[in-house]
């Protein structure tokens, strides 16, 4: 087979109709929104599995910590505990944290942590007129943030419905909208640090909705506020049978933003340094160590490290593992099939087991890579493409 997925039952005559922008409409009697481009196959083979990474997401039942306190004469603004929504909510959360920090009218601000929340907080603080120094043990490539999937998922393990304050849903919406708007600045830049891609949810089950949430019901009721941003969050659509090349009876499609973290993180760090920011390698045994900093205002963004740094046992780890396949520039989509999620990024193709839902990895502190888990995930995707008659290359 050539470099694209093909299927004999795919819409007949689509090539001639494409010239008129009608492919998939007249032939399949479906609205134009279901048009599906040709999709290059993912080369899912174990010899292309070049890395496995593990991260611990910092979940708090109450939602992110964004309060302030005085510590050894310093104003400390906390900004951590975003679960699986750290990158997605980073700009909005940073805006709220900096707003509180600037109430003291500081000329200088210290930021603890150089992950998603630390970098964005530093850049927002620069925009507010402060001189900013980031203090951290690691720069972004060595942080847990660098091991994230890289999808726009603003409600992923953000809180428990039963534990949040009444005002939290509105606060979450503010963070989501600010972040979404800010990400528009990074669309279309060289290297595609942020871009939109299609995602396909594939199911052999009778009901396609099983594909969107195909896992065992979670014993915890995680909050989901997606309905509050329906005007900016694309809805998933069910695609008619035979309108796609996928050999399954039920296919749903949506479009989501993704963050190509290698390039996006480099862009953020470059922007921070170009604006006069400084990075100082430092470690903190406890929050009281902020006393040695020259800045009077500190934005605290340690991610999961807050559990030890702040003695905050409300931070619960949620383990996540990613297997990395060699990048394929021709693959520009993601999919979910049989408990496995795949996302093509510029720095590699992410293959991740999601079976078990939001409870998968909950309260698991193990950061050791499980190669068998990633190999099984790759085999699952390989079996999908074998149904097309495409063998792993």
C-alpha positions as CSV (number, residue, x, y, z in Angstrom):
1,X,0.0,0.0,0.0
2,X,1.1,3.6,-0.6
3,X,1.9,6.1,2.1
4,X,-1.7,6.8,3.0
5,X,-4.4,4.6,4.4
6,X,-6.8,3.4,1.7
7,X,-10.0,1.4,1.9
8,X,-12.0,0.1,-1.0
9,X,-15.2,1.3,0.6
10,X,-14.0,4.8,1.0
11,X,-16.1,7.4,-0.8
12,X,-16.1,6.7,-4.6
13,X,-15.3,9.7,-6.8
14,X,-13.8,11.8,-4.0
15,X,-10.9,12.9,-6.2
16,X,-13.1,14.6,-8.7
17,X,-15.4,16.1,-6.1
18,X,-12.5,17.4,-4.1
19,X,-11.8,20.0,-6.8
20,X,-15.2,21.5,-6.0
21,X,-14.8,21.2,-2.3
22,X,-17.6,18.6,-2.1
23,X,-15.7,15.4,-1.4
24,X,-17.6,13.3,1.1
25,X,-20.7,15.3,0.8
26,X,-22.6,14.2,-2.3
27,X,-21.1,10.7,-2.3
28,X,-21.7,9.9,1.4
29,X,-24.8,12.1,1.8
30,X,-23.2,13.7,4.8
31,X,-22.5,17.4,5.7
32,X,-19.2,18.9,4.6
33,X,-18.0,18.8,8.2
34,X,-17.3,15.1,8.0
35,X,-14.7,15.4,5.3
36,X,-11.7,13.3,6.3
37,X,-8.3,13.9,4.7
38,X,-6.0,11.2,3.7
39,X,-4.3,9.9,6.7
40,X,-0.8,8.5,6.7
41,X,-0.4,5.2,8.7
42,X,1.5,5.2,12.0
43,X,4.5,2.9,11.8
44,X,3.8,1.2,15.1
45,X,6.6,-1.3,15.6
46,X,8.7,-2.0,18.7
47,X,12.0,-1.1,17.0
48,X,10.7,2.5,16.6
49,X,10.1,2.8,20.4
50,X,13.0,5.0,21.2
51,X,12.1,6.3,24.7
52,X,9.8,5.8,27.6
53,X,9.1,8.7,30.1
54,X,7.1,8.9,33.3
55,X,5.7,11.9,35.1
56,X,3.7,12.5,38.3
57,X,0.8,14.9,37.8
58,X,0.1,17.0,40.9
59,X,-3.6,16.5,41.7
60,X,-5.4,18.4,44.5
61,X,-9.0,17.5,45.3
62,X,-9.7,21.2,46.0
63,X,-8.2,22.3,42.7
64,X,-5.0,24.3,42.2
65,X,-3.6,26.2,45.1
66,X,-3.6,29.9,44.3
67,X,-3.6,31.5,47.8
68,X,-0.9,33.7,49.4
69,X,1.0,33.6,52.7
70,X,3.8,35.3,54.5
71,X,6.9,33.2,54.9
72,X,9.9,34.7,56.7
73,X,9.1,38.2,55.6
74,X,8.3,37.2,52.0
75,X,4.9,37.3,50.2
76,X,4.5,33.8,48.7
77,X,1.9,33.3,46.0
78,X,1.2,29.6,45.4
79,X,0.5,28.3,42.0
80,X,0.5,24.5,41.9
81,X,-1.7,21.4,42.0
82,X,-3.3,21.4,38.5
83,X,-3.5,17.7,38.0
84,X,-3.4,16.9,34.3
85,X,-4.3,20.5,33.3
86,X,-1.0,22.3,34.0
87,X,0.0,23.2,30.5
88,X,-3.7,23.9,29.5
89,X,-4.4,26.3,32.3
90,X,-0.9,27.7,32.7
91,X,-1.5,31.2,31.3
92,X,-4.7,31.8,33.1
93,X,-3.3,30.4,36.4
94,X,-0.2,32.5,36.0
95,X,-2.3,35.6,35.4
96,X,-4.2,35.1,38.6
97,X,-0.9,34.4,40.6
98,X,0.8,37.5,39.1
99,X,-2.2,39.7,39.8
100,X,-1.9,38.7,43.5
101,X,1.9,39.2,43.5
102,X,1.7,42.7,42.0
103,X,-0.6,43.9,44.8
104,X,2.6,44.4,46.7
105,X,4.0,46.6,43.8
106,X,7.3,44.7,43.6
107,X,10.1,45.7,41.2
108,X,11.5,42.2,41.5
109,X,9.8,38.8,41.6
110,X,11.2,35.4,42.3
111,X,9.7,32.3,40.7
112,X,10.3,28.9,42.2
113,X,10.1,26.2,39.5
114,X,10.8,26.1,35.8
115,X,8.0,23.9,34.6
116,X,4.8,24.9,32.8
117,X,3.5,27.1,35.6
118,X,6.9,28.5,36.5
119,X,7.8,29.7,33.0
120,X,4.4,31.2,32.2
121,X,4.2,32.9,35.6
122,X,7.7,34.4,35.0
123,X,6.7,35.7,31.5
124,X,3.4,37.2,32.8
125,X,5.2,38.8,35.7
126,X,7.7,40.4,33.2
127,X,4.7,41.7,31.2
128,X,3.5,43.3,34.4
129,X,6.7,45.2,34.7
130,X,8.7,43.2,37.2
131,X,12.3,41.9,36.9
132,X,12.1,38.2,37.3
133,X,14.5,35.5,38.4
134,X,13.6,31.8,38.2
135,X,15.1,29.6,40.9
136,X,15.0,25.9,40.2
137,X,17.0,22.8,40.3
138,X,16.2,21.9,36.7
139,X,15.4,23.8,33.5
140,X,12.3,22.8,31.6
141,X,13.7,19.8,29.6
142,X,14.5,18.1,32.9
143,X,11.2,18.8,34.7
144,X,8.1,16.7,35.0
145,X,6.3,19.2,32.8
146,X,8.5,18.2,29.9
147,X,7.1,14.6,30.1
148,X,3.5,15.7,29.6
149,X,1.3,14.5,26.7
150,X,0.9,18.0,25.3
151,X,-2.8,18.2,24.7
152,X,-5.4,21.0,25.5
153,X,-7.1,19.2,28.4
154,X,-8.2,22.0,30.8
155,X,-10.5,19.7,32.9
156,X,-8.1,16.7,33.3
157,X,-8.1,15.8,37.0
158,X,-8.5,19.4,37.9
159,X,-10.5,18.8,41.1
160,X,-13.2,16.7,42.8
161,X,-16.7,18.0,42.4
162,X,-17.3,17.4,46.1
163,X,-14.2,19.2,47.3
164,X,-14.2,22.5,45.4
165,X,-15.3,25.9,46.8
166,X,-18.5,27.3,45.3
167,X,-16.5,30.0,43.4
168,X,-14.1,27.5,41.8
169,X,-16.0,26.7,38.6
170,X,-16.0,30.4,37.7
171,X,-12.3,30.7,38.6
172,X,-11.5,27.6,36.4
173,X,-13.4,29.2,33.5
174,X,-11.4,32.4,33.8
175,X,-8.1,30.4,33.7
176,X,-9.3,28.4,30.7
177,X,-10.4,31.4,28.7
178,X,-7.2,33.4,29.4
179,X,-5.0,30.4,28.5
180,X,-7.0,29.6,25.3
181,X,-6.7,33.2,24.1
182,X,-3.0,33.4,25.0
183,X,-2.2,30.2,23.1
184,X,-3.4,31.9,19.9
185,X,-0.2,33.9,20.0
186,X,1.9,30.8,19.4
187,X,-0.2,29.4,16.5
188,X,1.6,29.6,13.2
189,X,5.0,30.3,14.6
190,X,8.1,28.5,13.1
191,X,8.4,25.1,14.5
192,X,4.7,24.9,15.3
193,X,5.0,25.2,19.1
194,X,1.2,25.1,19.3
195,X,-1.1,23.8,16.6
196,X,-4.5,22.3,16.0
197,X,-4.8,18.6,15.1
198,X,-7.7,16.2,14.6
199,X,-8.3,13.4,17.0
200,X,-10.2,10.2,16.1
201,X,-11.9,8.0,18.7
202,X,-12.3,4.5,17.4
203,X,-14.7,1.9,18.8
204,X,-15.7,-1.6,17.8
205,X,-18.5,-1.4,20.4
206,X,-22.1,-0.8,19.4
207,X,-22.2,2.8,20.8
208,X,-19.7,5.3,19.6
209,X,-19.8,7.2,22.9
210,X,-17.9,4.3,24.4
211,X,-14.9,5.6,22.4
212,X,-14.8,8.9,24.1
213,X,-14.9,7.5,27.6
214,X,-14.2,3.8,27.2
215,X,-12.9,3.0,30.6
216,X,-14.1,1.6,33.9
217,X,-16.1,4.2,35.9
218,X,-13.8,6.1,38.3
219,X,-14.6,5.7,42.0
220,X,-13.8,9.5,42.4
221,X,-16.1,12.1,40.9
222,X,-13.6,14.4,39.1
223,X,-15.0,17.8,38.2
224,X,-15.7,18.6,34.5
225,X,-16.6,22.1,33.5
226,X,-16.3,21.7,29.7
227,X,-19.9,23.0,29.4
228,X,-18.7,26.4,30.5
229,X,-16.5,26.9,27.5
230,X,-18.6,25.3,24.7
231,X,-18.1,28.4,22.6
232,X,-14.4,27.8,22.3
233,X,-14.2,24.0,22.8
234,X,-14.9,22.1,19.6
235,X,-17.5,19.4,19.9
236,X,-16.8,15.8,18.9
237,X,-18.9,14.6,15.9
238,X,-19.9,11.1,14.9
239,X,-18.7,10.3,11.4
240,X,-20.9,8.2,9.0
241,X,-19.8,4.7,8.3
242,X,-17.5,4.4,5.3
243,X,-16.6,8.1,5.4
244,X,-13.2,7.3,7.0
245,X,-10.4,4.9,6.3
246,X,-10.7,3.4,9.8
247,X,-11.8,-0.3,9.8
248,X,-14.1,0.1,12.8
249,X,-17.9,0.7,12.9
250,X,-17.8,3.8,15.1
251,X,-15.6,6.8,14.7
252,X,-15.8,10.2,16.4
253,X,-13.7,13.2,15.5
254,X,-12.8,16.4,17.3
255,X,-10.0,19.0,16.9
256,X,-7.8,20.0,19.8
257,X,-4.8,22.2,20.4
258,X,-1.6,20.4,21.1
259,X,1.7,21.7,22.5
260,X,4.9,20.4,20.9
261,X,6.6,20.8,24.2
262,X,10.2,20.6,23.0
263,X,9.8,23.6,20.7
264,X,7.2,25.4,22.8
265,X,9.3,25.1,25.9
266,X,12.3,26.4,24.0
267,X,10.2,29.3,22.7
268,X,9.1,30.2,26.3
269,X,12.6,30.1,27.7
270,X,13.9,32.2,24.9
271,X,11.2,34.8,25.4
272,X,11.9,34.9,29.1
273,X,15.6,35.4,28.7
274,X,15.2,37.9,25.9
275,X,13.0,40.0,28.2
276,X,15.9,40.2,30.7
277,X,14.9,37.2,32.8
278,X,17.5,35.2,34.8
279,X,17.7,31.6,35.7
280,X,19.5,30.6,38.9
281,X,20.0,26.9,39.7
282,X,18.9,26.4,43.2
283,X,17.3,23.8,45.5
284,X,15.0,24.4,48.5
285,X,14.7,21.9,51.3
286,X,11.6,23.7,52.7
287,X,9.5,26.7,51.9
288,X,11.3,28.6,54.6
289,X,14.4,28.6,52.4
290,X,12.8,31.5,50.5
291,X,14.4,33.7,53.2
292,X,17.7,33.6,51.4
293,X,16.2,35.1,48.3
294,X,16.7,38.8,47.7
295,X,13.2,39.3,46.2
296,X,10.4,40.1,48.6
297,X,7.7,38.5,46.5
298,X,7.9,34.9,45.4
299,X,5.6,32.9,43.1
300,X,5.8,29.3,44.1
301,X,5.4,26.8,41.2
302,X,7.0,23.5,42.2
303,X,4.4,21.2,40.7
304,X,4.4,17.8,42.4
305,X,7.4,18.9,44.4
306,X,5.1,21.0,46.5
307,X,4.2,17.9,48.5
308,X,7.7,17.8,50.0
309,X,8.6,21.5,49.7
310,X,5.4,22.9,51.3
311,X,4.6,19.8,53.4
312,X,1.3,19.8,51.4
313,X,-0.2,16.3,51.6
314,X,-3.2,17.5,49.7
315,X,-1.0,17.0,46.6
316,X,-1.7,13.5,45.3
317,X,0.5,12.0,42.5
318,X,-1.1,10.6,39.4
319,X,1.4,8.6,37.5
320,X,1.5,8.8,33.7
321,X,3.7,6.9,31.3
322,X,4.4,7.7,27.6
323,X,6.1,5.6,25.0
324,X,7.8,7.5,22.2
325,X,7.9,6.4,18.6
326,X,10.2,8.0,16.1
327,X,8.5,11.1,14.6
328,X,6.6,10.9,11.3
329,X,6.1,14.4,9.9
330,X,3.4,13.0,7.5
331,X,1.3,11.9,10.5
332,X,-0.7,15.0,11.7
333,X,-3.5,13.4,13.8
334,X,-4.1,11.6,17.0
335,X,-6.4,8.7,17.8
336,X,-7.8,6.6,20.7
337,X,-8.3,2.9,20.2
338,X,-8.8,0.0,22.6
339,X,-7.5,1.8,25.7
340,X,-4.5,3.4,24.0
341,X,-4.1,7.0,23.0
342,X,-1.7,8.1,20.2
343,X,-0.7,11.7,19.4
344,X,1.8,12.7,16.7
345,X,4.1,15.5,17.9
346,X,7.0,17.1,16.2
347,X,9.4,15.5,18.7
348,X,7.9,12.0,18.6
349,X,4.7,10.0,18.4
350,X,3.2,9.7,21.9
351,X,1.7,6.3,22.8
352,X,0.0,6.1,26.1
353,X,-2.3,3.6,27.9
354,X,-5.4,5.3,29.2
355,X,-7.4,2.3,30.2
356,X,-8.6,2.9,33.8
357,X,-9.6,6.5,33.1
358,X,-8.7,9.3,35.5
359,X,-8.0,6.8,38.3
360,X,-5.1,5.2,36.3
361,X,-1.9,6.0,38.2
362,X,-3.8,7.7,41.0
363,X,-1.6,7.9,44.2
364,X,1.2,6.0,42.5
365,X,4.6,7.5,43.2
366,X,6.5,5.1,40.9
367,X,8.5,7.0,38.3
368,X,10.3,3.9,36.9
369,X,9.5,3.2,33.3
370,X,7.5,0.0,32.6
371,X,8.7,-1.1,29.2
372,X,6.1,-3.9,29.0
373,X,3.3,-1.4,29.3
374,X,4.5,0.7,26.4
375,X,5.3,-2.3,24.2
376,X,1.8,-3.7,24.7
377,X,0.4,-0.2,23.8
378,X,2.5,-0.2,20.6
379,X,1.3,-3.7,19.7
380,X,-2.3,-2.6,20.1
381,X,-1.9,0.2,17.6
382,X,0.0,-2.1,15.3
383,X,-3.0,-4.5,15.3
384,X,-5.2,-1.6,14.3
385,X,-3.2,-0.8,11.2
386,X,-2.8,-4.5,10.3
387,X,-6.6,-4.4,9.8
388,X,-5.9,-2.0,7.0
389,X,-3.5,-4.5,5.5
390,X,-0.6,-2.2,6.7
391,X,2.2,-4.0,8.4
392,X,4.5,-2.1,10.7
393,X,7.5,-0.8,8.7
